[in-house]
Amino acid sequence: MFTGIIETLGKVKSIQKDRGNIIFTIKSDISNELKIDQSISHNGVCLTVTELHPDAHTVVAINETLQKSNLGSLKEGDDVNLERCMIMNGRLDGHIVQGHVDAKAKCLKVEETGGSWLFDFEYDSKENVLVEKGSICINGVSLTCFNVTDDRFSVAIIPYTFMHTNFKKIEKYDEVNLEFDIIGKYVHKLISRN
C-alpha cells in the first residue's frame, strides 16, 4: 500500500524483453536501501524488486501490467516516479493507493498558470468513479481532480510536485497511469449491484 507521495525520481538504466514480460533496471538514490522481494511503486505500478545493484534495482512487469499501464512505452533514460510502501504507523499524506493501475489516460493539455500547471486528461470511462474534488493517482502521484466529466478531468500541479516528479516531462498526447480511489471503487461496485 502506498500514499501517492513520491519519494524520488529513478532513471531507466536498462530494458530487457523476456517473452511477454519486460525487465527494468532502475537507477535511483533509494535503490541501495531496498531489499529483494520488496514492493515499490513505479509510476504508480506496484512492482517487486528482483535484483539489487550498487545504485540500481531490477523489477519485472508482466504482460497484464504492460497492457494496463504506460510502462511498456518507457525508454532508457526516462524518469520514473518511485515510492516505497507506506509505514503503517506514519501519516497518510496523500490517499490510500494500492499500486494497481486501473486505466491509462491521454494528456489533452498542459498549461502553465502563473506558478502552477494545469493538466487536462481524457480516459475511457467504462467505470467512472471520479467525483469533483475527489482523489486520483496519476503515475503514482496522489492528486485532487476537478472539472470532472464522464471521460475527462483536470489536475493542478504545484511547483514542488512538478519539479520532483515526472510531471515536468508529460506533454500533450502522452499516456499516464490512473488508479482510481479505492473507496470510490468499492462504493461504485456496491451501488451498481442494485
Secondary structure in CASP SS format (residue, H / E / C, confidence):
PFRMAT SS
TARGET T0000
AUTHOR 0000-0000-0000
METHOD secondary structure of the structure
MODEL  1
M C 1.00
F E 1.00
T C 1.00
G C 1.00
I C 1.00
I C 1.00
E C 1.00
T E 1.00
L E 1.00
G E 1.00
K E 1.00
V E 1.00
K E 1.00
S E 1.00
I E 1.00
Q E 1.00
K E 1.00
D E 1.00
R C 1.00
G C 1.00
N E 1.00
I E 1.00
I E 1.00
F E 1.00
T E 1.00
I E 1.00
K E 1.00
S C 1.00
D C 1.00
I C 1.00
S H 1.00
N H 1.00
E H 1.00
L C 1.00
K C 1.00
I C 1.00
D C 1.00
Q C 1.00
S E 1.00
I E 1.00
S E 1.00
H E 1.00
N C 1.00
G C 1.00
V E 1.00
C E 1.00
L E 1.00
T E 1.00
V E 1.00
T E 1.00
E E 1.00
L E 1.00
H E 1.00
P C 1.00
D C 1.00
A E 1.00
H E 1.00
T E 1.00
V E 1.00
V E 1.00
A E 1.00
I C 1.00
N H 1.00
E H 1.00
T H 1.00
L H 1.00
Q H 1.00
K H 1.00
S C 1.00
N C 1.00
L H 1.00
G H 1.00
S H 1.00
L C 1.00
K C 1.00
E C 1.00
G C 1.00
D C 1.00
D E 1.00
V E 1.00
N E 1.00
L E 1.00
E E 1.00
R E 1.00
C C 1.00
M C 1.00
I C 1.00
M C 1.00
N C 1.00
G C 1.00
R C 1.00
L C 1.00
D C 1.00
G C 1.00
H C 1.00
I C 1.00
V E 1.00
Q C 1.00
G C 1.00
H C 1.00
V C 1.00
D C 1.00
A E 1.00
K E 1.00
A E 1.00
K E 1.00
C E 1.00
L E 1.00
K E 1.00
V E 1.00
E E 1.00
E E 1.00
T C 1.00
G C 1.00
G C 1.00
S C 1.00
W E 1.00
L E 1.00
F E 1.00
D E 1.00
F E 1.00
E E 1.00
Y E 1.00
D C 1.00
S C 1.00
K C 1.00
E C 1.00
N C 1.00
V C 1.00
L C 1.00
V C 1.00
E C 1.00
K C 1.00
G C 1.00
S E 1.00
I E 1.00
C E 1.00
I E 1.00
N C 1.00
G C 1.00
V E 1.00
S E 1.00
L E 1.00
T E 1.00
C E 1.00
F E 1.00
N C 1.00
V C 1.00
T C 1.00
D C 1.00
D C 1.00
R E 1.00
F E 1.00
S E 1.00
V E 1.00
A E 1.00
I E 1.00
I C 1.00
P H 1.00
Y H 1.00
T H 1.00
F H 1.00
M H 1.00
H H 1.00
T C 1.00
N H 1.00
F H 1.00
K H 1.00
K H 1.00
I C 1.00
E C 1.00
K C 1.00
Y C 1.00
D C 1.00
E E 1.00
V E 1.00
N E 1.00
L E 1.00
E E 1.00
F E 1.00
D C 1.00
I H 1.00
I H 1.00
G H 1.00
K H 1.00
Y H 1.00
V H 1.00
H H 1.00
K H 1.00
L H 1.00
I H 1.00
S H 1.00
R C 1.00
N C 1.00
END
